Amino acid sequence: MVRFVFDAYAWVEYLEGSEKGKKVAQFLEARGSDIFTSAATLAEVVSKFQRTGKDSQIPISAIPTLSSLVSVTQEISIEAGRIHSEARKRNREFGMLDAFVAATARSLGAKILTGDDDFRPFPNAVFL
């Protein structure tokens, strides 16, 4: 069973129905894959939809239905802080929410599905 953690990039592409979103749909439909999303990513996608005038109920309904939400635990928070600190040495733009995605994936032994170049140094990142 292959595990994937979807980041905000992947979810936005999917929910907006873009060409890259069609690739995301293939991962959602694939047999033998478990899909996870950090609760922090849900917040990020809801914010993006609200800021751009889109219906925020779409991600609120879709993300927990199509994936297993992973709570932000103390362990994931500590690991996210460590990942963020290390990643910022290479990339000053690396965001804390990306660190939560990476920490969530690490905690699950999962790959990260993304289109965000900030994840290029991560060997477990799969790019759209």
C-alpha positions in Angstrom: 0.0 0.0 0.0 1.5 3.3 -1.1 0.7 6.3 1.2 0.5 9.9 -0.1 0.1 13.2 1.8 -1.4 15.8 -0.5 -0.3 19.4 0.0 -2.3 22.5 -0.6 -1.0 22.8 -4.2 -2.4 19.4 -5.1 -5.8 20.0 -3.5 -6.2 23.4 -5.1 -5.4 22.0 -8.5 -7.9 19.2 -8.0 -10.7 21.3 -6.6 -10.3 23.8 -9.4 -10.4 21.1 -12.0 -7.2 22.1 -13.7 -5.0 19.8 -15.9 -2.8 19.1 -13.0 -5.9 18.5 -11.0 -6.8 15.6 -13.4 -3.4 14.0 -12.4 -4.4 14.4 -8.7 -7.7 12.7 -9.5 -5.7 9.7 -10.8 -4.0 9.4 -7.4 -7.4 9.6 -5.6 -8.8 6.9 -7.8 -5.8 4.6 -7.8 -6.2 1.3 -6.0 -3.5 0.5 -3.5 -3.0 4.1 -2.3 -3.9 5.6 1.0 -4.4 9.4 0.9 -3.8 11.7 3.8 -4.0 15.4 4.4 -2.6 17.4 7.3 -5.2 19.4 9.2 -3.0 22.4 8.6 -3.3 21.9 4.9 -7.1 22.0 5.2 -6.8 25.4 6.8 -4.5 26.6 4.0 -6.9 25.5 1.3 -9.9 27.0 3.0 -8.0 30.3 3.3 -7.0 30.2 -0.3 -10.6 29.7 -1.4 -11.9 32.5 0.8 -9.2 34.9 -0.3 -10.0 34.3 -4.0 -13.8 34.5 -3.6 -14.4 30.8 -4.0 -16.8 28.7 -2.0 -14.8 27.5 1.0 -17.4 24.8 1.7 -15.9 22.9 -1.3 -12.6 22.1 0.4 -14.3 21.8 3.8 -16.5 19.0 2.4 -14.2 17.4 -0.1 -10.8 17.1 1.6 -12.0 15.1 4.7 -14.2 12.9 2.4 -11.5 12.1 -0.1 -8.6 11.7 2.4 -7.8 10.9 6.0 -7.2 14.1 8.0 -4.1 13.9 10.2 -4.2 16.0 13.3 -1.3 18.3 14.2 0.2 16.5 17.2 3.0 17.6 19.5 5.3 15.1 17.7 4.4 16.4 14.3 4.8 20.0 15.5 8.3 19.3 16.8 9.3 17.6 13.6 7.8 20.4 11.5 9.9 22.9 13.5 13.1 20.9 12.8 12.3 20.4 9.1 11.5 24.1 8.7 14.7 25.1 10.4 16.8 22.9 8.1 14.9 23.7 4.9 15.2 27.5 5.5 19.0 27.1 5.4 18.6 26.2 1.7 15.5 28.1 0.8 14.5 31.3 2.7 11.0 31.0 1.3 10.2 27.5 2.7 7.0 27.9 4.6 6.0 26.5 8.0 2.9 24.9 6.5 5.1 23.0 4.0 7.1 21.8 7.0 3.9 20.4 8.5 3.2 18.6 5.3 6.7 17.1 5.3 6.5 16.2 9.0 3.1 14.5 8.4 4.5 12.5 5.5 7.5 11.5 7.5 5.3 10.4 10.5 3.3 8.1 8.1 6.2 6.9 5.9 4.4 8.6 3.0 5.2 10.4 -0.2 4.2 14.0 -0.7 2.0 14.8 -3.8 2.7 18.4 -4.8 3.6 20.8 -7.6 5.4 23.2 -5.2 9.1 23.5 -6.1 9.9 24.1 -2.4 9.7 20.4 -2.0 12.4 19.7 -4.7 15.0 18.7 -2.1 12.7 16.2 -0.5 13.3 12.7 -1.8 9.8 11.5 -1.0 8.1 14.3 -3.1 6.1 13.3 -6.2 5.5 16.2 -8.6 2.5 16.8 -10.7 
